[in-house]
């Protein structure tokens, strides 16, 4: 959370913003949200794909109906 606060506080300062965004990226990699896959379940990775372009398209289309 301190990395996200650093982004908030860096508004208007491009150098500070770049450093803060790097801290956020480092934190997300450490948490497993970004970077190399850390699991091996054999399933395709649909992270960062639009739901309509995945096998979950029908499910997604029916949300909110």
C-alpha positions as CSV (number, residue, x, y, z in Angstrom):
1,X,0.0,0.0,0.0
2,X,2.9,2.4,0.6
3,X,3.8,2.0,-3.1
4,X,0.3,3.1,-4.1
5,X,0.4,6.0,-1.7
6,X,3.7,7.0,-3.3
7,X,2.0,7.1,-6.7
8,X,-0.7,9.3,-5.3
9,X,1.8,11.6,-3.7
10,X,4.0,11.8,-6.8
11,X,1.4,13.5,-9.0
12,X,3.0,16.4,-10.9
13,X,6.6,15.1,-10.4
14,X,7.5,12.8,-13.4
15,X,10.7,11.4,-11.7
16,X,8.9,10.6,-8.4
17,X,6.0,9.0,-10.4
18,X,8.4,6.8,-12.3
19,X,10.0,5.6,-9.1
20,X,6.6,5.1,-7.5
21,X,5.3,3.1,-10.4
22,X,8.4,0.9,-10.3
23,X,7.7,0.3,-6.6
24,X,4.1,-0.8,-7.4
25,X,5.4,-3.1,-10.2
26,X,7.9,-4.7,-7.8
27,X,5.2,-5.2,-5.2
28,X,2.9,-6.8,-7.7
29,X,5.6,-9.1,-9.0
30,X,6.4,-10.1,-5.4
31,X,2.7,-10.9,-4.8
32,X,2.5,-13.0,-7.9
33,X,0.2,-10.6,-9.7
34,X,2.7,-9.9,-12.5
35,X,5.8,-11.7,-13.8
36,X,6.3,-15.3,-14.6
37,X,3.6,-17.8,-13.8
38,X,4.3,-19.4,-10.4
39,X,1.9,-22.3,-10.8
40,X,1.8,-25.3,-13.0
41,X,-1.8,-26.5,-13.5
42,X,-1.6,-27.1,-17.2
43,X,-4.5,-24.7,-17.9
44,X,-4.0,-21.8,-20.4
45,X,-3.3,-18.4,-18.8
46,X,-6.2,-16.0,-19.7
47,X,-4.9,-13.2,-17.5
48,X,-4.8,-9.9,-19.4
49,X,-7.3,-11.2,-22.0
50,X,-10.7,-9.7,-22.6
51,X,-13.3,-12.0,-21.3
52,X,-15.1,-12.0,-24.6
53,X,-12.0,-13.6,-26.2
54,X,-11.8,-16.5,-23.8
55,X,-13.8,-19.6,-23.1
56,X,-15.5,-17.5,-20.4
57,X,-17.2,-15.3,-23.0
58,X,-20.7,-16.8,-22.6
59,X,-20.5,-16.6,-18.8
60,X,-19.3,-13.0,-19.0
61,X,-22.0,-12.0,-21.5
62,X,-24.7,-13.2,-19.0
63,X,-23.4,-11.2,-16.1
64,X,-25.9,-8.6,-15.1
65,X,-28.8,-10.1,-17.0
